[in-house]
Each structure stands twice: as C-alpha cells, then as structure tokens.
Amino acid sequence: MKAIKLALAGILFSSVTAPFAQPDRPNTLERSVSLEVLGTYASGIFDEGAAEIVAHDPRRQQLFVVNANDATVDVLDMRDPANPLKIGAIDAKDIGASANSVAVKGDLVAVAIENNDKQANGFVAFYRAGNHELLNVVEVGALPDMVTFTPNGRHVLVANEGEPNDDYTIDPEGSVSIIDITRGVHRATVQTAGFDAFDKASLTAAGVRVFGPGASAAQDLEPEYITVSRNSRTAWVTLQENNAVAVVDIKNAEVTDIMPLGTKDHSLPGNELDASNKDGGIHIANWPVHGLYLPDAIASYQSRGRTYLVTANEGDARDYDGFSEETRVEDLNLDAGAFPNAAELQKEENLGRLKTTTTLGDTDGDGDFDEIYAYGARSFSIWDSQGHLVYDSGADFERIIADRLPDYLNSNNDDNDSFDSRSDDKGPEPEGVTIGKILGRTYAFVGLERVGGIMVYDITDPENARFQDYLNHRDFLSLADAPNAGDLGPEGLHFIPWYASPNRRPLLVVGNEVSGTTTIYQINLSFQTR
C-alpha cells in the first residue's frame, strides 16, 4: 500500500484528481483526512470561558472569539495561522452581562449578549468588521445563546434559551428571534418565532420532554443552537433539554414543527457505553439503558439533493436549587418485573453510579421505575430533515479513545488526573460540531468537551459515515492549569475552506473554554493506493 499526502493548496484543487484517472494508475484509490495543529492563541485564563464560540472574517483574516471571562469578543489576527495574535476586543459590558455568541458575514459582526438580569430579554449588537464600530443594538428574547446569519445574509437568527432562575420561580419563554437586515442594520426589524401555539400535553404524547415544574410548553422549550438551510428559508433549532429539534419558517417567523428525537438503546450491539467511574478500569458494555440524545450543536448539509442534520449528542440535565431531575441509578426504586437483577445492576461498578432522570421511566405510574435513561448518547448523529435517524456513531467515541488514550478515557476537562471520572455522567460529552467540504466530499468535525479532542468523520454518504481521525491536543502529563496543558474543553468549532484560508489550505478553528485557548488546525488529505 502506498500513501500519497497532498498539500491542499488552492491551485491544486481543480486538477489534483486528474493524475489518478490515468490507465496505468491503480484501480483502487482511498483517501482520508487528518488534523495537524498549526498554531494556538492562549489567553492565559483557566476555566473561565475565555475562548468559546469562534467566527472568521475571511476578508481581513481575523478571528472573533467569545471571551466570557472578560465579557468581550477577542479579535485575533490569523494571517499567519501558525501564530495567531490578539489585536483587539469588542466590549459587551456596556450593553449587557456577557457575550454568548458571535457570527460574521461580509462587513458585519453580530454578537449575542445576555441581559444583566439573565431572565430578561437580551440583545444582538452589530459591529463593523473592519474597525469594530458599534452600528446598532436590537432587543431579542431571554438569554440569547447562539447567533447566526442566513447564507443569503438577509436575516440574523438568534436562539433565545430562556433558562429559569436558580430557584425556578422565574422561567422565561424560549424563542427564536429573526432579525431582518435587508434594509441595513440601522433599519433592522425583529420578529419572534415562539412556541405559544404548542400544547404541553400534545408535545409530551409525541415524545418531547416538557417537564419543568409549572411551566407551559413555551416556557419549557429551550432553544440552544441553529442551523439554516442552503436556500435560507428554513432553520432547525436544537431544544437540548427537551430532546427535540424545532423547525422554523424564516420568512414567516413561525415554528412549524417540533421533532422529538427519541432514545438510543444501549442494550444493542454497537451502542455500548462505560457506565461507571467505580469499576476500576475500562468496561464498555451493553446495559439496559435508554440514551437521551439531548443535542447541543447542530449543522446541516446536502447529499444527493436532500438535506441532512448533524447533531453533537452532549446531554444536559436540569439541575437547579428549585428543581432537579438528576439522580443516580442506585437511588431508583427499580421495578422487580422489568429488572429482576436490580440488586446486581445497582452496584457501583455496574449501573449504580450512572446519572439518570426522575422525570422518565415510570411507564405504568405505580411509583417505581420500569426504564432507565442516561443523559446524552455519547455520539454524533445524522438525521433527515424530518427528524428520522439516518446514522449514529454508536460506541465509536469511547472505543476509539480507549484504543488511543487508554489511560485517559472519560477524563474531565479541568483535571489531568481524572481517568474514568466522567463515565457515570455523559462520557466524552460531544458538544460542538461543524461541517466542511473538501474535494467534493463532506466531513463532520466533532469536539469532545470533557476528554477533549476532535473526531473527524466522512459523512458524504449519510447512511455510511466513516471515521477518519481523532486528534487530542492536550498534555495529560501537565497540570490542567499549566501553560503547556494544551487544549481543554473544546466548545466552538469553525471550518474554513481553502479559498477563504490565509494559507490556502482548509482549516479548522476551535475555541477551548477551559484552557482559554484558540487553536488552528490544518486539514490534510491523504490518498492510499492498493
């Protein structure tokens, strides 16, 4: 077998495949992509969210990085991607409490900013990309958590999460704000796509989790992340805690559907998980557990003329002073008929330590639990645009990490001596996802929030996604808060195609919230002939 590694310079993209079409070349040609670290900007701030969401301005080769610690958006010069440098910052403190998200389109930078009163309406501020001049501020819904431009640049969409306060006495409605900027940001208008038209009982019957104490459906649904169709007409929005995806008609500012995602059966071959942090090692096995997908980030792409959605199935529990759904399997009263081996299952080295919910599982209403649910599916999934599951990565993430980093499986992101510590929670905790197209094939890049690292899959064929690479830019032998610890807690991922890249190679930029680092990866393509 012969491997040929190609430098993905822009001038080669139109002709790179030509040599391999000649008759004297091998008939079988396989290719794969891999990640290579180019450069990192380190804020020097540990575990304070100093590098979260990232956006790219290709005209000026600048990165905009949400720095929650300073309530700013840091501006980095990446003309030399091996040496990104901070050159400025956009201060959000005069507008609200903190910047939560940032997006760039043309000469505009949009920043989502939460209110000083977290349960009150937040804001989106527009800045000029070149000099970072504030152009306009518009009011949106409560806790704007993610902002994005439509591909045609006519609208800006904001996921307003609407989280309750810690006492759970104030629970604002979740919504999606649709900001029309077709007449310019100075004349921007805001419409709200809310959930008042949806009935709590009907949603629950359909499989959507609506369970906050005393909450209406509109209060309980919490938009997290948005992806927009290529034609800029439709948006899909993750409702993380609700284990669902909302469909939004952008032109009419209307939520047209809420699609429940169902659960993953961890008792089936291929869906194994390591369920305990007290089992003395790596034990990836099948268990009678339903995994709630509870996705955070979502992205979309087209294959054979159809739209597909890609989710990072992080998982998230509601755990407030005023209300908590979280408990452990060892504390459940398991139904004797459903679990005749309950005593064995509830041992700490088996399922006893696994975090679960008290809001699901009592299927017959008799006070005990007939089913067990886990937070997050420890995977990424591909869905069609109607919410039907097309592909799931199964137990891949834990198995790949166990093979490549066996001493650090399910480590935490703020402690380098934490092997197996997250097995009872959500495992590697996939949180961020972005998609990129390289030489006609489509790739998904998935960030693992806890153990760290980026998983890369070829998703060109949605039903047959293929693993490509896993790179973890983390030094487990250092203290987590040491300058040389590497990247901890990847959150925001942004793909830069070759034609928008400063070095004419496709790049991946990752904001790491725990280490406060922003890292630029080069994406390399290799061919193997047989």
KACOR-V351401 format. One record per pair of residues at least 12 apart in sequence whose C-alpha atoms are under 7 Angstrom apart, sorted by the first residue. I is the first residue (numbers start at 1). GAP is how many residues later the second one is. If there is no record, write none. Layout:
i->I gap->GAP
i->I gap->GAP
This chain:
i->1 gap->527
i->1 gap->528
i->1 gap->529
i->2 gap->526
i->2 gap->527
i->2 gap->528
i->3 gap->523
i->3 gap->524
i->3 gap->525
i->3 gap->526
i->4 gap->522
i->4 gap->523
i->4 gap->524
i->5 gap->520
i->5 gap->521
i->5 gap->522
i->6 gap->518
i->6 gap->519
i->6 gap->520
i->7 gap->517
i->8 gap->497
i->8 gap->516
i->9 gap->495
i->9 gap->496
i->10 gap->488
i->10 gap->489
i->10 gap->494
i->10 gap->495
i->13 gap->426
i->26 gap->503
i->26 gap->504
i->28 gap->501
i->28 gap->502
i->29 gap->498
i->29 gap->499
i->29 gap->500
i->29 gap->501
i->30 gap->497
i->30 gap->498
i->30 gap->499
i->31 gap->494
i->31 gap->495
i->31 gap->496
i->31 gap->497
i->32 gap->436
i->32 gap->493
i->32 gap->494
i->32 gap->495
i->33 gap->435
i->33 gap->436
i->33 gap->490
i->33 gap->491
i->33 gap->492
i->33 gap->493
i->34 gap->434
i->34 gap->435
i->34 gap->489
i->34 gap->490
i->34 gap->491
i->35 gap->436
i->35 gap->486
i->35 gap->487
i->35 gap->488
i->35 gap->489
i->36 gap->485
i->36 gap->486
i->36 gap->487
i->37 gap->483
i->37 gap->484
i->37 gap->485
i->38 gap->43
i->38 gap->44
i->38 gap->482
i->38 gap->483
i->38 gap->484
i->39 gap->42
i->39 gap->43
i->39 gap->44
i->39 gap->45
i->39 gap->480
i->39 gap->481
i->40 gap->43
i->40 gap->44
i->40 gap->477
i->40 gap->478
i->40 gap->479
i->40 gap->480
i->41 gap->43
i->41 gap->44
i->41 gap->476
i->41 gap->477
i->41 gap->478
i->42 gap->474
i->42 gap->475
i->42 gap->476
i->43 gap->473
i->43 gap->474
i->44 gap->472
i->45 gap->470
i->45 gap->471
i->46 gap->435
i->46 gap->468
i->46 gap->469
i->46 gap->470
i->47 gap->466
i->47 gap->467
i->47 gap->468
i->48 gap->21
i->48 gap->465
i->48 gap->466
i->49 gap->18
i->49 gap->19
i->49 gap->20
i->49 gap->464
i->49 gap->465
i->49 gap->467
i->50 gap->17
i->50 gap->18
i->50 gap->19
i->50 gap->463
i->50 gap->466
i->51 gap->14
i->51 gap->15
i->51 gap->16
i->51 gap->460
i->51 gap->461
i->51 gap->462
i->51 gap->465
i->51 gap->466
i->51 gap->467
i->52 gap->13
i->52 gap->14
i->52 gap->15
i->52 gap->439
i->52 gap->440
i->52 gap->459
i->52 gap->460
i->52 gap->461
i->53 gap->12
i->53 gap->13
i->53 gap->48
i->53 gap->49
i->53 gap->438
i->53 gap->439
i->53 gap->458
i->54 gap->12
i->54 gap->48
i->54 gap->438
i->54 gap->439
i->54 gap->440
i->54 gap->456
i->54 gap->457
i->55 gap->47
i->55 gap->48
i->55 gap->49
i->55 gap->439
i->56 gap->48
i->57 gap->47
i->58 gap->442
i->58 gap->443
i->61 gap->16
i->61 gap->17
i->61 gap->18
i->61 gap->441
i->62 gap->13
i->62 gap->14
i->62 gap->15
i->62 gap->16
i->63 gap->12
i->63 gap->13
i->63 gap->14
i->63 gap->15
i->64 gap->12
i->66 gap->33
i->66 gap->34
i->66 gap->35
i->66 gap->36
i->68 gap->30
i->68 gap->31
i->71 gap->20
i->71 gap->21
i->71 gap->22
i->71 gap->26
i->71 gap->27
i->71 gap->28
i->72 gap->17
i->72 gap->18
i->72 gap->19
i->72 gap->20
i->72 gap->27
i->73 gap->16
i->73 gap->17
i->73 gap->18
i->73 gap->26
i->74 gap->12
i->74 gap->14
i->74 gap->15
i->74 gap->16
i->75 gap->12
i->75 gap->13
i->75 gap->14
i->79 gap->423
i->81 gap->439
i->90 gap->42
i->96 gap->17
i->96 gap->18
i->96 gap->19
i->96 gap->20
i->97 gap->16
i->97 gap->17
i->97 gap->18
i->97 gap->19
i->98 gap->15
i->98 gap->16
i->99 gap->12
i->99 gap->13
i->99 gap->14
i->99 gap->15
i->100 gap->12
i->100 gap->13
i->100 gap->14
i->100 gap->45
i->100 gap->46
i->101 gap->44
i->101 gap->45
i->101 gap->46
i->102 gap->45
i->103 gap->44
i->103 gap->45
i->103 gap->46
i->105 gap->44
i->105 gap->48
i->107 gap->21
i->107 gap->22
i->107 gap->23
i->108 gap->18
i->108 gap->19
i->108 gap->20
i->108 gap->21
i->109 gap->17
i->109 gap->18
i->109 gap->19
i->109 gap->20
i->110 gap->14
i->110 gap->15
i->110 gap->16
i->110 gap->17
i->111 gap->13
i->111 gap->14
i->111 gap->15
i->112 gap->12
i->112 gap->13
i->112 gap->32
i->112 gap->33
i->112 gap->34
i->112 gap->35
i->113 gap->31
i->114 gap->29
i->114 gap->30
i->118 gap->25
i->119 gap->23
i->119 gap->24
i->119 gap->43
i->119 gap->44
i->119 gap->45
i->119 gap->46
i->119 gap->53
i->120 gap->22
i->121 gap->18
i->121 gap->19
i->121 gap->20
i->121 gap->21
i->121 gap->22
i->122 gap->17
i->122 gap->18
i->122 gap->19
i->122 gap->20
i->122 gap->21
i->122 gap->22
i->123 gap->14
i->123 gap->15
i->123 gap->16
i->123 gap->17
i->124 gap->13
i->124 gap->14
i->124 gap->15
i->124 gap->16
i->125 gap->12
i->125 gap->13
i->135 gap->51
i->136 gap->49
i->136 gap->50
i->140 gap->37
i->141 gap->19
i->141 gap->34
i->141 gap->36
i->142 gap->18
i->142 gap->19
i->142 gap->20
i->142 gap->30
i->143 gap->17
i->143 gap->18
i->143 gap->19
i->144 gap->14
i->144 gap->15
i->144 gap->16
i->144 gap->17
i->145 gap->14
i->145 gap->15
i->145 gap->16
i->145 gap->79
i->146 gap->12
i->146 gap->13
i->146 gap->78
i->146 gap->79
i->147 gap->12
i->150 gap->78
i->150 gap->82
i->151 gap->79
i->151 gap->81
i->152 gap->80
i->154 gap->26
i->154 gap->27
i->154 gap->28
i->155 gap->23
i->155 gap->24
i->155 gap->25
i->155 gap->26
i->156 gap->22
i->156 gap->23
i->156 gap->24
i->157 gap->19
i->157 gap->20
i->157 gap->21
i->157 gap->22
i->158 gap->18
i->158 gap->19
i->158 gap->20
i->159 gap->16
i->159 gap->17
i->159 gap->18
i->159 gap->64
i->159 gap->65
i->159 gap->66
i->159 gap->67
i->160 gap->14
i->160 gap->15
i->160 gap->16
i->160 gap->63
i->161 gap->13
i->161 gap->14
i->161 gap->61
i->161 gap->62
i->161 gap->63
i->162 gap->12
i->162 gap->60
i->163 gap->59
i->166 gap->154
i->166 gap->155
i->166 gap->156
i->167 gap->153
i->167 gap->154
i->167 gap->155
i->168 gap->154
i->168 gap->155
i->171 gap->48
i->172 gap->47
i->173 gap->45
i->173 gap->46
i->174 gap->20
i->174 gap->44
i->174 gap->45
i->174 gap->47
i->174 gap->48
i->174 gap->49
i->175 gap->17
i->175 gap->18
i->175 gap->19
i->175 gap->20
i->175 gap->48
i->176 gap->16
i->176 gap->17
i->176 gap->18
i->177 gap->13
i->177 gap->14
i->177 gap->15
i->177 gap->16
i->178 gap->12
i->178 gap->13
i->178 gap->14
i->178 gap->75
i->179 gap->12
i->191 gap->62
i->192 gap->61
i->193 gap->60
i->193 gap->61
i->193 gap->62
i->194 gap->24
i->194 gap->61
i->195 gap->22
i->195 gap->23
i->195 gap->60
i->196 gap->22
i->198 gap->19
i->199 gap->18
i->200 gap->16
i->200 gap->17
i->206 gap->54
i->207 gap->53
i->207 gap->55
i->208 gap->34
i->208 gap->35
i->208 gap->36
i->208 gap->52
i->209 gap->33
i->209 gap->34
i->210 gap->32
i->221 gap->18
i->221 gap->21
i->222 gap->17
i->222 gap->18
i->222 gap->19
i->223 gap->14
i->223 gap->15
i->223 gap->16
i->223 gap->17
i->224 gap->13
i->224 gap->14
i->224 gap->15
i->224 gap->16
i->224 gap->72
i->225 gap->12
i->225 gap->13
i->225 gap->71
i->225 gap->72
i->225 gap->73
i->226 gap->12
i->226 gap->72
i->227 gap->71
i->227 gap->72
i->227 gap->73
i->233 gap->16
i->233 gap->17
i->233 gap->18
i->234 gap->14
i->234 gap->15
i->234 gap->16
i->235 gap->12
i->235 gap->13
i->235 gap->14
i->235 gap->15
i->236 gap->12
i->238 gap->57
i->238 gap->58
i->238 gap->60
i->240 gap->54
i->240 gap->55
i->240 gap->56
i->241 gap->53
i->241 gap->75
i->241 gap->76
i->243 gap->17
i->243 gap->18
i->243 gap->49
i->243 gap->50
i->243 gap->51
i->244 gap->14
i->244 gap->15
i->244 gap->16
i->244 gap->17
i->245 gap->13
i->245 gap->14
i->245 gap->15
i->246 gap->12
i->246 gap->13
i->259 gap->128
i->261 gap->126
i->262 gap->30
i->263 gap->27
i->263 gap->28
i->263 gap->29
i->263 gap->30
i->264 gap->26
i->264 gap->27
i->264 gap->28
i->264 gap->113
i->265 gap->24
i->265 gap->25
i->265 gap->26
i->266 gap->20
i->266 gap->21
i->266 gap->22
i->266 gap->23
i->266 gap->24
i->266 gap->25
i->267 gap->19
i->267 gap->20
i->267 gap->21
i->267 gap->22
i->268 gap->18
i->269 gap->17
i->270 gap->124
i->270 gap->125
i->271 gap->15
i->271 gap->123
i->271 gap->124
i->272 gap->12
i->272 gap->13
i->272 gap->14
i->272 gap->123
i->273 gap->12
i->273 gap->13
i->273 gap->122
i->274 gap->149
i->275 gap->75
i->275 gap->76
i->275 gap->79
i->275 gap->148
i->275 gap->149
i->276 gap->72
i->276 gap->73
i->276 gap->74
i->276 gap->75
i->276 gap->77
i->276 gap->78
i->276 gap->147
i->276 gap->148
i->277 gap->143
i->277 gap->144
i->277 gap->145
i->277 gap->146
i->277 gap->147
i->278 gap->70
i->278 gap->71
i->279 gap->70
i->289 gap->83
i->289 gap->84
i->289 gap->85
i->290 gap->82
i->290 gap->83
i->290 gap->84
i->291 gap->82
i->291 gap->83
i->291 gap->84
i->291 gap->85
i->291 gap->86
i->292 gap->81
i->292 gap->82
i->292 gap->83
i->292 gap->84
i->292 gap->85
i->293 gap->20
i->293 gap->22
i->293 gap->83
i->293 gap->84
i->294 gap->19
i->294 gap->20
i->294 gap->21
i->294 gap->22
i->294 gap->82
i->295 gap->16
i->295 gap->17
i->295 gap->18
i->295 gap->19
i->295 gap->20
i->296 gap->16
i->296 gap->17
i->296 gap->18
i->296 gap->135
i->297 gap->14
i->297 gap->15
i->297 gap->134
i->297 gap->135
i->297 gap->136
i->298 gap->12
i->298 gap->13
i->298 gap->14
i->298 gap->135
i->299 gap->12
i->299 gap->134
i->299 gap->135
i->299 gap->136
i->303 gap->157
i->307 gap->77
i->307 gap->78
i->308 gap->74
i->308 gap->75
i->308 gap->76
i->308 gap->77
i->309 gap->73
i->309 gap->74
i->309 gap->75
i->309 gap->76
i->310 gap->71
i->310 gap->72
i->310 gap->73
i->311 gap->69
i->311 gap->70
i->311 gap->71
i->311 gap->122
i->312 gap->67
i->312 gap->68
i->312 gap->69
i->312 gap->118
i->312 gap->119
i->312 gap->120
i->312 gap->121
i->312 gap->134
i->313 gap->63
i->313 gap->64
i->313 gap->65
i->313 gap->66
i->313 gap->67
i->313 gap->117
i->313 gap->118
i->314 gap->62
i->314 gap->63
i->314 gap->64
i->314 gap->115
i->314 gap->116
i->314 gap->117
i->315 gap->60
i->315 gap->61
i->315 gap->111
i->316 gap->59
i->317 gap->58
i->325 gap->32
i->325 gap->33
i->325 gap->34
i->326 gap->29
i->326 gap->30
i->326 gap->31
i->326 gap->32
i->327 gap->28
i->327 gap->29
i->327 gap->30
i->327 gap->31
i->328 gap->24
i->328 gap->25
i->328 gap->26
i->328 gap->27
i->328 gap->28
i->329 gap->17
i->329 gap->22
i->329 gap->23
i->329 gap->24
i->329 gap->25
i->329 gap->26
i->329 gap->27
i->330 gap->16
i->330 gap->17
i->330 gap->22
i->330 gap->23
i->332 gap->37
i->333 gap->35
i->333 gap->36
i->334 gap->34
i->334 gap->35
i->334 gap->36
i->335 gap->33
i->335 gap->34
i->335 gap->35
i->338 gap->32
i->353 gap->71
i->354 gap->70
i->354 gap->71
i->355 gap->19
i->355 gap->69
i->355 gap->70
i->356 gap->16
i->356 gap->17
i->356 gap->18
i->356 gap->19
i->357 gap->16
i->375 gap->51
i->376 gap->50
i->378 gap->48
i->378 gap->49
i->378 gap->50
i->378 gap->51
i->378 gap->52
i->379 gap->13
i->379 gap->14
i->379 gap->15
i->379 gap->18
i->379 gap->51
i->380 gap->12
i->380 gap->13
i->381 gap->12
i->382 gap->80
i->390 gap->72
i->390 gap->73
i->391 gap->71
i->391 gap->72
i->407 gap->12
i->409 gap->42
i->410 gap->12
i->410 gap->13
i->410 gap->17
i->410 gap->18
i->410 gap->40
i->410 gap->41
i->411 gap->39
i->411 gap->40
i->412 gap->38
i->412 gap->39
i->413 gap->37
i->413 gap->38
i->413 gap->39
i->413 gap->75
i->413 gap->76
i->413 gap->101
i->414 gap->66
i->414 gap->100
i->415 gap->65
i->416 gap->60
i->416 gap->63
i->416 gap->64
i->428 gap->20
i->428 gap->21
i->428 gap->22
i->428 gap->23
i->429 gap->19
i->429 gap->20
i->429 gap->21
i->430 gap->16
i->430 gap->17
i->430 gap->18
i->430 gap->19
i->431 gap->16
i->431 gap->17
i->431 gap->18
i->431 gap->60
i->432 gap->14
i->432 gap->15
i->432 gap->59
i->432 gap->60
i->432 gap->61
i->433 gap->12
i->433 gap->13
i->433 gap->14
i->433 gap->60
i->434 gap->12
i->434 gap->59
i->434 gap->60
i->434 gap->61
i->435 gap->60
i->436 gap->59
i->441 gap->19
i->442 gap->16
i->442 gap->17
i->442 gap->18
i->443 gap->13
i->443 gap->14
i->443 gap->15
i->443 gap->16
i->443 gap->17
i->444 gap->12
i->444 gap->13
i->444 gap->14
i->444 gap->15
i->445 gap->12
i->447 gap->43
i->447 gap->44
i->448 gap->42
i->449 gap->40
i->449 gap->41
i->449 gap->42
i->450 gap->39
i->452 gap->20
i->452 gap->36
i->452 gap->37
i->452 gap->38
i->453 gap->17
i->453 gap->18
i->453 gap->19
i->453 gap->20
i->454 gap->16
i->454 gap->17
i->454 gap->18
i->455 gap->14
i->455 gap->15
i->455 gap->16
i->456 gap->12
i->456 gap->13
i->456 gap->14
i->473 gap->13
i->473 gap->14
i->474 gap->12
i->474 gap->13
i->474 gap->14
i->487 gap->25
i->487 gap->28
i->487 gap->30
i->488 gap->24
i->488 gap->25
i->488 gap->26
i->488 gap->27
i->489 gap->23
i->489 gap->24
i->489 gap->25
i->489 gap->26
i->490 gap->20
i->490 gap->21
i->490 gap->22
i->490 gap->23
i->491 gap->20
i->491 gap->21
i->491 gap->22
i->492 gap->18
i->492 gap->19
i->493 gap->15
i->493 gap->16
i->493 gap->17
i->493 gap->18
i->494 gap->14
i->494 gap->15
i->494 gap->16
i->495 gap->12
i->495 gap->13
i->495 gap->14
i->496 gap->12
i->505 gap->17
i->506 gap->16
i->506 gap->17
i->507 gap->13
i->507 gap->14
i->507 gap->15
i->507 gap->16
i->508 gap->12
i->508 gap->13
i->508 gap->14
i->509 gap->12
